[in-house]
Amino acid sequence: MPAPVITATSLTKKYKEFAAVDGISFEVAAGESFGLLGPNGAGKSTTMRMVGAVSTRTSGDLSVLGLDPNHFGPEIRSQLGVVPQADNLDQELRVRDNLIVYGRYFGIPLRQISKKADELLEFAQLSDRAKSKVDDLSGGMKRRLTIARALVNDPKILLLDEPTTGLDPQARHVLWDRLFRLKEQGTTLLLTTHYMDEAEQLCDRLVVVDKGTIMAEGSPAELIRTHSSREVLEVRFGSERNAVVAERIAGAGDRIEVLPDRILIYSANGEAELVKLTEAGLDPITSLVRRSSLEDVFLRLTGRSLIE
Amino acid sequence: MTVNEARGMRSVTEAAREVAIRAGAKPRRWGSWYVAEHRIRSMRSYLRTIIATSIGNPVVYLFALGVGLASLVDRNVGAGGVQGVSYLAFVAPALIASAAVTVAAEECTYPMMMGFKWNPIFYAMNAAPISGKQIANGMIISVLVRMVPTTIIYFAVMLAFGAVPSLVGGLLVLTASLTGIAVGLVIMPYTASIQEDKGQMAMIQRFGILPMFLFSGTFFPLSQLPVYLQWIGWISPLWHGTQLGRVASYGLAEPAWLTAAHIAYLAALGVVGWKLTQRVVVRRLNK
């Protein structure tokens, strides 16, 4: 494994008595794409702010690029690109000027940043909107501009907090494509998400976070292998009958999860489970066999679904 | 892991560390100015309004008070004038100080609240290498950048109106700016701390700036007020700034210690306000 660029050891952030981040430890290697996966309020954003050297930790150790954020905030931040959860572009400035002023914060000379701004607009597919007002951009465009802005300093590490939350599917795919390119170029990515598909698409490795602690760690495939079965059969019997049926089929597959609207049967062979159900005379209204996903891992680890 | 690998790992981190330390030097040194630069870029979008008001304001005020009201006052107070000068010369140092206060109050309220709330650029600056202290400094610099030219224009219009007996009165640009920034810095820590807009900005204008304008010896000497109201003047930075301006403009006779007290009071407000603003901004960003 290449040298870690981020090392967190028992990292903790408390607000009065409440621990938003409760002793988490992880390492991110250079060039790696690392994810923090968890529901809202799990402590992901707080972790990101500590790594981003804008929020002081309560206890534990943190090193970013070999530096302690408590003493080297500006130095660390000079090497980061930050895409916050809520866009904080300057609405009083036009699209291109947003990149220019941001580049100046890193002390980049005006002529240099001017050239860079054009390259980044190209990368973000916003060249034709250079003179637009920020307010006139769509949600997806604003996100891409925020990402472009995060790249003005050629960051070693890109921090992305819920990068595609609130975007439509097409905008998400465009964004994933851009992030994938950055990853290919060797940029280290640290991202938080509560979308399973996003984590599976973008992360080499991730930690599942809940209530400020780490529940599991590994690559998406490893996590699925360790904490779930290969396939999942989803059946619906209608909200009234779900619970009743669940009792009758207890013991089917490796494991069963009963959700308010459906029953999940975990098994290596979903089709075979479905055949058994129909043979037992239980006719589900709908049925679906799918591969296990990180959602299932999360459900298994916390007993709750990710998006509530 | 072999020894060579371990050594390689360390050198990669070492190299990244050194790059970071080098890259941090410039923003550490110049960050405040980068913030000011950003603000000035934003001001360009309302540059016309800024220019129009900084010329229009003095013309209107000096005409209404220094010419209109003055004709009435001068006729009634007789040949001695007010404090030995014409009413125009008496009122002008107060007006230029008030103009500086108005601009400073404006720039110290809305942009501060905007930066945290409506257009949260402070968080973006802070995610870049800029520190909370630098954000506070940069905002203060940008207030000065707007206020000082405003007072220079004001002074030029005063000269045109014949409101300044001697050119030593050029010091008015300094005394007015000092007054403006002192008032601005009293307001700034408060506006930087506002979480929810419940009309506090309008309250500051109505119950802070306006009464101060009326009771700071602006239109009449403070001694004309009943004694139990004179304290308003003593605590008012505008009164101190106005008196200081009068000393500079037409040599108002007052004890030297009092002149020194005006300067000290304004400077003290400024320094305390500056430090407090830095503290509020730093705390608010560090969530």
Interface residues (C-beta under 8 A of the other chain):
Chain A: P2 A3 P4 V5 A30 R49 G52 V54 S55 T56 L65 G66 L67 F72 G73 P74 E75 I76 R77 S78 Q79 L80 V82 P84 A86 N88 L89 D90 Q91 E92 L93 D97 V101 Y102 R104 Y105 F106 G107 R149 N153 K156
Chain B: G8 M9 R10 V12 T13 E14 A16 R17 V19 A20 I21 A23 G24 K26 P27 R28 W30 G31 Y34 E37 H38 R41 S42 S45 N119 P120 I121 Y123 A124 M125 N126 A127 A128 P129 I130 S131 L285 N286 K287
